[in-house]
Amino acid sequence: MCRAGAQPEVNAWHEEFLEAYAAPVDFARLKGIMSKRLTVEMPLEPKIKKFEDFEKKQKDVLGAYKNAKRTLPKGAPIISCAAKKDEVDVVSPQLCQFVWTKELTEMYPNVNLGPGEKAKIMMFDRFKLSSKKECSNYSPVFSPADFKGQDRKDDEDGWGWKFLKALQAGEVADLIDDAAVFATAAGKATKDDFLASEKKFEGLSYAMINNLSPVITMPDKDGVSEAIIPLSRTFKWADSMTEAYPGNDFTAGAEVRMMSYEELTVKAGKVTKIHSYMDPATCIKPAGKSGAN
């Protein structure tokens, strides 16, 4: 759960990150908001363990995204939750719009875009922030399969959409491994615990948050992918929920909307782990209200 009063600070840090990360990347500015011992985990790449190495290894890669504009999609929440010590874990979507280049074609030869084309990619950024407003860990979630022309609509036939449709149909148990682990604010839970907890919400319906799309990485050498599902749950509030979700005092029977970023580990098409990022103080609102912080 998020530290009280931390969300405005997180939002300000995130705004500065996106401004510094846009083209041309301002590494001097990034250095001021990131730890010297920064750990960076890019999908399918070796872990980077120092900011200095991050700059050396990613400078040319990031420079290949010509005229890159990086923004928080309209109405998308930045979700921050308490981690160890004085740290918070932050998850936020990022829309990157840019001009495709020859260098990107060399990096991603299977992408059907040519130099000069206006392109975009939707991803999710994950950060670990300290009370000093420094980032000690940065691990984005994205896939080359999500590169597309700026005018092309997002597809709704990927694995993340399959997971949503299984939730809507009441068949999600088929996509979850029997030994799956669920990380919650109270500790670890089982598949049966997860399914039972979902049944407690009266009149529950599922959707993606606003216009966001799920993202899943390409499988690693062990066949394991990471996914982020921007999930919206709409249901009727019950008095018993006030204690479970502090910071909220809705009238019993009121229709509310809960937003979360569901971090999934997937192998052979089945979920082996779920970590739900959701702060009750900022992620539960009357149904129909915007998801922005």
Sequence and secondary structure as in RCSB ss.txt:
>XXXX:A:sequence
MCRAGAQPEVNAWHEEFLEAYAAPVDFARLKGIMSKRLTVEMPLEPKIKKFEDFEKKQKDVLGAYKNAKRTLPKG
APIISCAAKKDEVDVVSPQLCQFVWTKELTEMYPNVNLGPGEKAKIMMFDRFKLSSKKECSNYSPVFSPADFKGQ
DRKDDEDGWGWKFLKALQAGEVADLIDDAAVFATAAGKATKDDFLASEKKFEGLSYAMINNLSPVITMPDKDGVS
EAIIPLSRTFKWADSMTEAYPGNDFTAGAEVRMMSYEELTVKAGKVTKIHSYMDPATCIKPAGKSGAN
>XXXX:A:secstr
   TT HHHHHHHHHHHHHHHSSS  HHHHHHHEEEEEEE  TTS  B SHHHHHHHHHHHHHTSEEEEEE  TT
   EEEE STT EEEEEEEEEEEE  HHHHHH TTS   TT EEEEEEEEEEEE TTS EEEE  B  GGG EET
TS   S SHHHHHHHHHHHT GGGGEEEEEEEEETTEEE HHHHHHHHHTSEEEEEEESTT   EE    TTSEE
EEEEEEEEEEE  TTHHHHSTT    TT EEEEEEEEEEEEETTEEEEEEEE  HHHHEEETTS    
